[in-house]
Amino acid sequence: MQPGSTRHAEETGHGEGLLPLVARMAAAYLEQAAGRNVAPEPSAVETLHQLDGPFPATPADAETVARWLDTIGSPATVVNAAGRYFGFVNGGTLPAALAASWLVSAWDQNSSMRVMSPVAAALEQTALRWVCEALGLPPDCGGAVVTGATMANFTCLAAARHALLARAGWDVEQDGLFGAPVLTVVIGEEAHVSLLKALSLLGLGRARVHRVPVDDQGRMRALDLPAIDTRTIVCLQAGNVNTGAFDPAIEVCSVVRDAGGWAHVDGAFGLWAAASPRYRHLTEGLELADSWATDAHKWPNVGYDCGIALVRDFNPLRAAMSVSASYLAHGSEREPSHYTPEMSRRARGVELWAALRSLGCQGLSGLIDRTCRHARTFAGALRQAGYEILNEVAINQVLVSFGPPDVTREVIRRVQQEGTCWCGATEWQGRTAMRISVSSWATTDEDVARSISAILQAASQAPER
Ligand SMILES: *Cc1c(COP(=O)(O)O)cnc(C)c1O
């Protein structure tokens, strides 16, 4: 190495060995994590206090900081990165996405504007188009890479709000909602709480919604839709967070379209079923909607955080999100921040690009098919052992009851404590259930077999009340 560059490295504090050291730490973490209890030991969580205290007066070198994180932080993680975490709907991180995330951090690109990062702008645009292709959506949709489905719902619904009010002669970005024509928002009784949060942030209100009754899988009953007009936003769901069920998109989207309303889809994970020829039929009709929110950090296994907002007509999205200032020169090419709530932003689109490039069409559909197959294996084994499966296992979600609520809760407690795998509790239409969500690329047949054994063992040991 040139003397000059060595000095530069010292000055900037990277040292020569820091990044290789951290790479070794990360590799060792992933290797050990696979064999470790999924939930961290309580003692490891307790030890985190060593990283607390008053803001230190003196600096610490980067290597020391990294070593603290590794020795104290790593043991306190939940092992999401191996194949036996089935909580919530958390995916893992594909190797290519992890690698891209490291580079993105080293690059430190601000993906707000093309001039700040041509690479982030280009790859984000490509990745968004690939997502549209994979999901069977119009390739020229307006799109934004955001932090998750909550923000994706927010982004899409801001476009919806703009479009419907603009048609009514109201400029909501300029004049706000006070005195605006009234919009009606229709949601299913089983809409995700984050959708309600997005509505609340937009001034559309959590309670000011019309709730449509649902069936035993949580699907909106299309026959119970209220009258829809040009000032109605209807929010469908693709993939109920418990059952994985899909709202009847063909019926609902056709009604909304004919009435001139706006159909929005919260498809945080379920929308990705469209990427598999085997499961695509479940998403039929969703392509008729006006906007779609989804997560790349769930089923496609991009690392956190990565959500995607897609809007059929990019104009209302742009109208809702773009800003102008004297120092922001605008060219003819897509400027990322014209489509996002954020201005400065991590180059998450690069990680999305890397994940999709590594999977390709076949890899993505294979990931969907494999995780759904694992879910059916779980359901079959638990049913065979005499436990009740509460949902139709249409995709990657399984709800199982072990009997009365307190018994089910005790089984879940034992499963989490034993540590082979991690599953959480949920309530489904008045029943207490354990939810198994198979969302990780890393889950193998062996992971499923070991987890089933651990769950059955916990169930057999739980006291009968
Ligand atoms: C997970 C989920 C969300 C929220 O997604 P975040 O990425 O956590 O913001 C919204 N809707 C549905 C259906 C989900 O499954």
The ligand as an ORCA input file, in Angstrom:
! r2SCAN-3c Opt
* xyz 0 1
  C     -46.414     -6.638      8.018
  C     -47.622     -6.028      7.440
  C     -47.782     -4.645      7.395
  C     -46.780     -3.687      8.006
  O     -45.555     -3.813      7.384
  P     -44.219     -3.106      7.965
  O     -43.200     -3.497      6.981
  O     -44.003     -3.703      9.316
  O     -44.453     -1.654      8.017
  C     -48.912     -4.160      6.787
  N     -49.851     -4.969      6.273
  C     -49.744     -6.307      6.317
  C     -50.823     -7.157      5.725
  C     -48.624     -6.888      6.901
  O     -48.490     -8.210      6.921
*
